[in-house]
């Protein structure tokens, strides 16, 4: 890899990529590639335009974005001019597919505030630990998540719920205002959101961040995996009941709850998830599915990953593209070995066409 700490404009980044590929592989990227994977920021997306190719979102970012929108952490907004009280004003509107999920964002904010309340003070942290010991509750530390890794939100939910009974015993006035922001229904919704996003986060952390993985080839896998979660009829919900002091986080029991019995917030989370999958991980076309047939890690599962007739269409497209490459190679080879300056290259191709030297 070549370190690039100068300008991060699309033109500069594209230039560095062009330089590296030219030196390392002897090829020119511009006009030679069909798709390029990148971050989801506009500046990164514009690199594909400079290289005259189509842009594909990096799957690690896509899975994290799907989780963020499903939990209400992010919302799609649009600005437009409207006439308000006889004057034109710039109005910002929420246009997230599935609608705005205010409750999800409120639960996240309240939960993070609780974790930060104890994490920012050793004395408060010690006070909470003393309560755990006094009431014989599990010593499970509260955990927050980095702003750029929303897939870890499941750990926030899990550690909050594991400390639910300890938090109820905290008699600190400043803390009570944070705890009061979570109603009994919010705790139920938190249980449901955790059940949904804990499965999703395993894909974002364990699969999408594996080194050496050809992520574009796994796009059909991510779509199928996330749809399987979005279409589930029941989930394993983390129990809020009191646990023994030696209970580990992974040992807290779970019970089955049907989606029909979810709170409105839990159902909203699932709806947002379904809409984001359709928006950010749509069904792939044959050209977009080529990598799945070529990647050694996925080609043996390609028939399973490429549902319906997509596998047959992608295979036909691959053969067509392969033939184009073969023709180009045949022409190039013939032009190098023929010294009689004739225009005809001997030997028909498999589709019975006769190639002619472009010279």
C-alpha positions as CSV (number, residue, x, y, z in Angstrom):
1,X,0.0,0.0,0.0
2,X,1.1,3.5,-0.7
3,X,0.7,6.1,2.1
4,X,-1.1,9.2,1.0
5,X,-1.4,12.0,3.5
6,X,-1.6,15.0,1.2
7,X,-4.8,16.1,-0.4
8,X,-7.8,13.8,-0.2
9,X,-9.7,15.3,-3.1
10,X,-11.2,12.8,-5.5
11,X,-8.8,13.8,-8.3
12,X,-5.7,13.3,-6.0
13,X,-6.9,9.9,-4.7
14,X,-7.7,8.7,-8.2
15,X,-4.3,9.8,-9.3
16,X,-2.5,7.8,-6.6
17,X,-4.6,4.7,-7.4
18,X,-3.8,5.2,-11.1
19,X,-0.1,5.5,-10.4
20,X,0.0,2.4,-8.1
21,X,-1.8,0.2,-10.5
22,X,0.3,1.3,-13.4
23,X,3.5,0.6,-11.5
24,X,2.4,-2.6,-9.9
25,X,0.3,-4.3,-12.6
26,X,1.0,-2.3,-15.7
27,X,-2.6,-1.4,-16.3
28,X,-4.4,1.9,-16.6
29,X,-7.4,2.1,-14.3
30,X,-9.3,4.8,-16.3
31,X,-11.5,3.0,-18.7
32,X,-10.3,-0.5,-17.6
33,X,-12.5,-1.0,-14.5
34,X,-16.3,-1.2,-14.3
35,X,-16.8,-0.8,-10.5
36,X,-14.8,0.6,-7.6
37,X,-15.6,0.1,-3.9
38,X,-15.2,3.0,-1.5
39,X,-16.4,4.7,1.6
40,X,-19.9,6.2,1.5
41,X,-18.7,9.9,1.8
42,X,-19.3,12.0,-1.4
43,X,-15.6,12.7,-1.8
44,X,-14.8,9.0,-1.9
45,X,-17.7,8.3,-4.2
46,X,-16.3,10.9,-6.7
47,X,-13.1,8.9,-7.1
48,X,-15.2,6.5,-9.2
49,X,-16.3,9.3,-11.5
50,X,-12.7,10.5,-12.0
51,X,-11.8,6.9,-13.0
52,X,-14.8,6.7,-15.3
53,X,-16.3,3.7,-13.4
54,X,-19.4,2.9,-11.3
55,X,-19.1,3.3,-7.5
56,X,-20.0,0.5,-5.0
57,X,-20.4,1.3,-1.3
58,X,-17.9,-0.5,0.9
59,X,-19.9,-3.3,2.6
60,X,-18.5,-2.7,6.0
61,X,-19.8,0.9,5.9
62,X,-23.1,-0.3,4.4
63,X,-23.8,-2.8,7.1
64,X,-23.0,-0.2,9.8
65,X,-25.3,2.3,8.0
66,X,-28.1,-0.2,7.9
67,X,-27.8,-0.7,11.6
68,X,-27.6,3.0,12.3
69,X,-30.8,3.8,10.4
70,X,-32.6,0.8,11.8
71,X,-31.9,2.0,15.4
72,X,-32.8,5.6,14.6
73,X,-29.2,6.9,15.1
74,X,-29.2,8.4,11.6
75,X,-32.0,9.9,9.5
76,X,-32.2,10.9,5.9
77,X,-32.9,14.6,5.5
78,X,-33.7,16.9,2.6
79,X,-33.6,20.7,2.4
80,X,-36.1,22.6,0.3
81,X,-37.5,26.1,0.0
82,X,-41.1,26.5,1.2
83,X,-43.4,29.5,1.7
84,X,-44.0,30.0,5.4
85,X,-46.1,32.9,6.6
86,X,-45.7,34.6,3.2
87,X,-41.9,34.3,3.2
88,X,-39.6,31.7,1.5
89,X,-37.8,29.7,4.1
90,X,-35.3,26.8,4.0
91,X,-37.0,23.8,5.5
92,X,-35.3,20.6,6.5
93,X,-37.4,17.5,6.3
94,X,-36.9,13.8,7.5
95,X,-37.2,11.6,4.4
96,X,-35.9,8.3,5.9
97,X,-37.5,5.2,4.2
98,X,-39.9,3.8,6.8
99,X,-40.2,7.2,8.6
100,X,-38.4,8.8,11.5
101,X,-37.6,6.7,14.5
102,X,-37.4,9.2,17.3
103,X,-37.8,6.7,20.1
104,X,-34.8,4.7,18.9
105,X,-32.6,7.8,19.0
106,X,-34.0,8.8,22.4
107,X,-33.2,5.4,23.9
108,X,-29.7,5.5,22.5
109,X,-29.1,9.0,23.9
110,X,-30.4,8.1,27.4
111,X,-28.4,4.9,27.5
112,X,-25.2,6.6,26.5
113,X,-25.8,9.3,29.1
114,X,-26.2,6.7,31.8
115,X,-22.9,4.9,30.8
116,X,-21.0,8.3,30.6
117,X,-22.4,9.3,34.0
118,X,-20.6,6.5,35.7
119,X,-17.7,6.3,33.3
120,X,-16.7,9.9,33.8
121,X,-16.3,9.5,37.6
122,X,-14.3,6.9,39.5
123,X,-16.4,7.7,42.6
124,X,-19.7,7.0,40.8
125,X,-18.2,3.9,39.2
126,X,-17.2,2.6,42.7
127,X,-20.7,3.5,44.0
128,X,-22.3,1.3,41.3
129,X,-19.9,-1.6,42.0
130,X,-20.8,-1.3,45.8
131,X,-24.5,-1.6,44.9
132,X,-23.8,-4.7,42.9
133,X,-21.9,-6.3,45.8
134,X,-24.6,-5.3,48.3
135,X,-27.5,-6.8,46.4
136,X,-25.6,-9.8,45.0
137,X,-25.9,-8.7,41.4
138,X,-23.5,-9.6,38.5
139,X,-20.4,-7.4,38.1
140,X,-20.9,-6.5,34.5
141,X,-19.3,-3.2,33.5
142,X,-21.4,-0.7,31.5
143,X,-20.0,-0.3,27.9
144,X,-20.5,2.4,25.4
145,X,-19.6,2.3,21.7
146,X,-17.5,4.5,19.4
147,X,-19.5,7.0,17.3
148,X,-18.0,5.4,14.1
149,X,-18.9,1.8,15.0
150,X,-22.7,1.8,15.7
151,X,-22.6,-2.0,15.2
152,X,-21.4,-2.1,18.9
153,X,-24.6,-0.6,20.1
154,X,-25.7,-4.1,21.0
155,X,-23.1,-4.1,23.8
156,X,-24.5,-0.8,25.1
157,X,-28.0,-2.4,25.3
158,X,-26.7,-5.6,26.8
159,X,-24.7,-4.1,29.6
160,X,-27.5,-1.6,30.4
161,X,-30.0,-4.4,30.7
162,X,-27.5,-6.5,32.7
163,X,-27.3,-3.6,35.2
164,X,-31.0,-2.8,35.2
165,X,-31.6,-3.8,38.9
166,X,-28.4,-2.2,40.1
167,X,-29.3,1.1,38.3
168,X,-32.7,1.1,40.0
169,X,-31.0,1.2,43.4
170,X,-28.8,4.2,42.7
171,X,-29.8,7.1,44.9
172,X,-28.0,10.0,43.2
173,X,-30.2,13.0,42.2
174,X,-28.2,13.8,39.1
175,X,-28.5,10.2,37.9
176,X,-32.2,9.9,38.5
177,X,-33.0,12.4,35.7
178,X,-31.1,10.2,33.3
179,X,-32.7,7.0,34.4
180,X,-36.2,8.6,34.4
181,X,-35.8,9.2,30.6
182,X,-36.3,5.4,30.0
183,X,-39.8,4.4,30.6
184,X,-40.9,0.7,31.1
185,X,-41.9,0.6,27.4
186,X,-38.5,2.0,26.4
187,X,-36.8,-0.9,28.3
188,X,-39.0,-3.4,26.4
189,X,-38.1,-1.6,23.1
190,X,-34.5,-1.8,24.1
191,X,-34.8,-5.5,24.5
192,X,-36.2,-5.9,21.1
193,X,-33.7,-3.5,19.4
194,X,-30.9,-5.5,21.0
195,X,-32.3,-8.8,19.8
196,X,-32.4,-7.4,16.2
197,X,-29.1,-5.5,16.1
198,X,-27.0,-8.1,17.9
199,X,-27.4,-10.5,15.0
200,X,-26.6,-7.6,12.5
201,X,-23.6,-6.5,14.4
202,X,-22.0,-9.9,14.1
203,X,-22.0,-9.5,10.3
204,X,-20.6,-5.9,10.5
205,X,-17.8,-6.9,12.9
206,X,-17.0,-10.5,12.2
207,X,-17.5,-10.7,8.4
208,X,-17.3,-7.2,6.9
209,X,-14.0,-6.4,8.6
210,X,-12.1,-9.6,7.9
211,X,-8.8,-8.8,6.2
212,X,-8.4,-10.4,2.7
213,X,-12.1,-10.6,2.1
214,X,-13.3,-9.7,-1.4
215,X,-16.3,-7.7,-0.1
216,X,-17.9,-7.0,-3.4
217,X,-18.3,-10.7,-3.9
218,X,-20.1,-11.0,-0.6
219,X,-22.8,-8.3,-1.3
220,X,-25.5,-11.0,-2.2
221,X,-24.5,-12.7,1.1
222,X,-25.0,-9.6,3.2
223,X,-28.4,-8.9,1.5
224,X,-29.6,-12.5,2.2
225,X,-28.3,-12.5,5.8
226,X,-29.8,-9.1,6.7
227,X,-33.1,-10.0,5.0
228,X,-33.2,-13.2,7.0
229,X,-33.1,-11.1,10.2
230,X,-35.6,-8.5,8.9
231,X,-38.1,-11.2,7.9
232,X,-37.9,-13.2,11.2
233,X,-41.2,-13.9,12.9
234,X,-39.7,-14.3,16.4
235,X,-36.5,-13.3,18.3
236,X,-34.6,-14.3,21.4
237,X,-35.0,-11.5,23.9
238,X,-32.5,-10.9,26.7
239,X,-34.2,-11.4,30.1
240,X,-34.4,-8.4,32.4
241,X,-35.0,-10.5,35.5
242,X,-32.5,-10.4,38.5
243,X,-29.4,-12.7,38.0
244,X,-27.0,-14.2,40.4
245,X,-23.7,-12.5,41.2
246,X,-21.5,-14.9,39.2
247,X,-23.6,-14.6,36.0
248,X,-21.6,-13.7,32.9
249,X,-23.1,-11.5,30.2
250,X,-23.2,-14.4,27.8
251,X,-25.1,-16.5,30.4
252,X,-28.0,-14.2,30.9
253,X,-31.1,-16.2,29.7
254,X,-33.2,-15.3,26.8
255,X,-36.8,-16.1,25.9
256,X,-38.6,-16.2,22.6
257,X,-40.9,-13.3,21.6
258,X,-43.0,-13.1,18.5
259,X,-42.7,-10.0,16.4
260,X,-46.5,-9.7,16.6
261,X,-46.1,-9.0,20.3
262,X,-43.3,-6.4,19.9
263,X,-43.8,-2.8,21.1
264,X,-44.5,-0.2,18.4
265,X,-40.8,0.8,18.7
266,X,-39.6,-2.7,18.1
267,X,-41.8,-3.0,15.0
268,X,-40.5,0.4,13.8
269,X,-37.0,-0.8,14.1
270,X,-37.7,-3.8,11.9
271,X,-39.5,-1.7,9.4
272,X,-36.6,0.7,9.1
273,X,-34.3,-2.3,8.8
274,X,-36.3,-3.7,5.9
275,X,-36.4,-0.3,4.1
276,X,-32.6,0.3,4.5
277,X,-31.8,-3.2,3.1
278,X,-33.9,-2.5,0.0
279,X,-32.3,1.0,-0.3
280,X,-28.6,0.2,0.4
281,X,-28.4,-3.5,-0.5
282,X,-30.7,-4.0,-3.5
283,X,-30.8,-7.1,-5.5
284,X,-27.7,-7.2,-7.7
285,X,-27.6,-7.3,-11.5
286,X,-25.6,-9.9,-13.5
287,X,-22.7,-7.4,-14.0
288,X,-22.6,-6.6,-10.2
289,X,-22.7,-10.3,-9.4
290,X,-19.6,-11.3,-11.4
291,X,-17.3,-11.1,-8.4
292,X,-19.4,-13.7,-6.6
293,X,-18.6,-16.2,-9.4
294,X,-14.9,-15.3,-9.6
295,X,-14.0,-15.1,-5.9
296,X,-12.7,-18.5,-4.7
297,X,-14.4,-17.9,-1.3
298,X,-17.9,-17.5,-2.8
299,X,-18.0,-19.2,-6.2
300,X,-18.8,-22.6,-4.7
301,X,-21.8,-21.0,-3.0
302,X,-22.8,-18.8,-5.9
303,X,-25.9,-20.8,-6.8
304,X,-27.2,-20.3,-3.3
305,X,-26.3,-16.7,-3.0
306,X,-27.6,-15.6,-6.4
307,X,-31.3,-16.4,-6.0
308,X,-33.7,-17.2,-8.8
309,X,-32.4,-17.0,-12.4
310,X,-29.7,-14.5,-11.4
311,X,-27.1,-17.3,-11.2
312,X,-27.8,-18.4,-14.8
313,X,-27.9,-14.8,-16.1
314,X,-24.6,-13.9,-14.3
315,X,-23.0,-17.1,-15.7
316,X,-24.1,-16.1,-19.2
317,X,-22.8,-12.6,-18.7
318,X,-19.4,-14.0,-17.4
319,X,-19.0,-16.2,-20.5
320,X,-19.8,-13.2,-22.7
321,X,-17.2,-11.0,-21.0
322,X,-14.7,-13.8,-21.0
323,X,-15.1,-14.1,-24.8
324,X,-14.5,-10.4,-25.2
325,X,-11.2,-10.8,-23.3
326,X,-10.3,-13.8,-25.3
327,X,-10.9,-12.0,-28.5
328,X,-8.8,-9.0,-27.4
329,X,-6.0,-11.3,-26.3
330,X,-6.1,-13.3,-29.5
331,X,-5.8,-10.1,-31.6
332,X,-2.9,-8.8,-29.5
333,X,-1.1,-12.1,-29.7
334,X,-1.5,-12.3,-33.5
335,X,-0.3,-8.8,-34.1
336,X,2.9,-9.6,-32.2
337,X,3.8,-12.9,-33.9
338,X,2.7,-12.2,-37.5
339,X,5.5,-10.7,-39.5
340,X,4.0,-11.0,-42.9
341,X,1.9,-7.8,-42.3
342,X,-1.2,-9.5,-43.5
343,X,-4.5,-8.4,-42.0
344,X,-6.0,-11.8,-41.3
345,X,-5.4,-13.8,-38.2
346,X,-5.6,-17.5,-38.9
347,X,-8.0,-19.6,-36.9
348,X,-11.6,-19.1,-36.1
349,X,-12.8,-18.5,-32.5
350,X,-15.3,-20.6,-30.7
351,X,-18.1,-18.5,-32.1
352,X,-16.8,-19.0,-35.6
353,X,-15.7,-15.4,-36.1
354,X,-12.4,-14.6,-37.8
355,X,-10.4,-11.8,-36.2
356,X,-8.6,-9.2,-38.2
357,X,-5.5,-7.4,-37.1
358,X,-6.5,-3.8,-36.2
359,X,-3.4,-2.6,-38.0
